[in-house]
Amino acid sequence: MVSAPRKNILIAGCGDVGCRLGLRLVGEGHTVWGLRRRPEALPAELRPLAADLSDPETLRDLPPALDVVVYTTAADGHADEAYRRAYVTGVDHLLNVLEARPDPPKRFLFASSTGVYGQTDGSWVDESSPVEPRSFTGRRVLEGEERCRAGTIPSVSLRLGGIYGPGRTRLIERVASGAATCPAGEPVFTNRIHSDDAAGALAHLTALADPEPVYLGVDAEPADLCEVSRFLARRLGVAPPETVPRDPSYRRGGSKRCSSRRLQSSGFSFRYPTYREGYAALISELRPGTG
């Protein structure tokens, strides 16, 4: 068997998912740099690169001969300007530098979000569905996608659903404490992906020979939020969430069923294909003997 060629890969905004991705890629034999403002906390296996995506002057000394750049930056606050910095300004600054190089990367992979969709009626959504974000968060992420597509470097956007995993246990904590509730009425469909699978999907797309421009990064089963919360309650051995009247503003986050069929058809396999496997494993890690 002929091994895949080793690549030089830069992960820009190398946070939790970026570090998981980097460790996976290093394990496959690639050379990986992690770019962040304070790279001291990066795993030792990653090559640290101190830079600020909002300051283009700090991006002048990027590693040479990069094959792939993966953009996994997250906003540092829940405000329009924070999202603009992360998903619009940062993308533009980095691409401007990369596009001006005599040896630009062969691929720019952008960690996007299912927030670019505005559907709230429980309908199925895929890569061909209209993108009409209802909030500034989705609009800024979509602007980042559009900048990638308009550039001269071939780009791929992975629209990730809600990421959960180690360090991302808010729903578990709410159910365990009794703070979680279930809105009465029709289901509110949610879409999620375990952080290990988010990193795995990004790694898969760095190596895919002829990728599509957009993929949905969600697990194989959209699920009603109440269904997920009740499952967690059973696993945790606590009372199920109370059913309460639906707040008219509850659907602002949307109720849609995102399909990852394109990603799976490209050859990607989930470690945690549904919330059941993912949350059961996570609860077992958090509370041995419980999950």
HELIX and SHEET records of a PDB file:
HELIX    1   1 ASP A   16  GLY A   27  1                                  12    
HELIX    2   2 PRO A   39  ALA A   41  5                                   3    
HELIX    3   3 PRO A   56  LEU A   59  5                                   4    
HELIX    4   4 ASP A   80  ARG A   84  1                                   5    
HELIX    5   5 ARG A   85  THR A   89  3                                   5    
HELIX    6   6 GLY A   90  GLU A   99  1                                  10    
HELIX    7   7 THR A  114  VAL A  116  5                                   3    
HELIX    8   8 PHE A  136  ALA A  150  1                                  15    
HELIX    9   9 ARG A  170  SER A  177  1                                   8    
HELIX   10  10 SER A  195  ALA A  207  1                                  13    
HELIX   11  11 LEU A  225  LEU A  236  1                                  12    
HELIX   12  12 TYR A  250  GLY A  253  5                                   4    
HELIX   13  13 ARG A  261  SER A  265  1                                   5    
HELIX   14  14 TYR A  275  LEU A  286  1                                  12    
SHEET    1   A 7 ARG A  47  ALA A  50  0                                        
SHEET    2   A 7 THR A  31  ARG A  36  1                                        
SHEET    3   A 7 ASN A   8  ALA A  12  1                                        
SHEET    4   A 7 VAL A  68  TYR A  71  1                                        
SHEET    5   A 7 ARG A 107  SER A 113  1                                        
SHEET    6   A 7 SER A 155  LEU A 160  1                                        
SHEET    7   A 7 VAL A 214  GLY A 217  1                                        
SHEET    1   B 2 TRP A 124  VAL A 125  0                                        
SHEET    2   B 2 ARG A 257  CYS A 258  1                                        
SHEET    1   C 2 GLY A 162  TYR A 164  0                                        
SHEET    2   C 2 ARG A 192  HIS A 194  1                                        
SHEET    1   D 2 THR A 181  PRO A 183  0                                        
SHEET    2   D 2 GLU A 242  VAL A 244  1                                        
SHEET    1   E 2 PHE A 189  THR A 190  0                                        
SHEET    2   E 2 ALA A 223  ASP A 224 -1                                        
END                                                                             
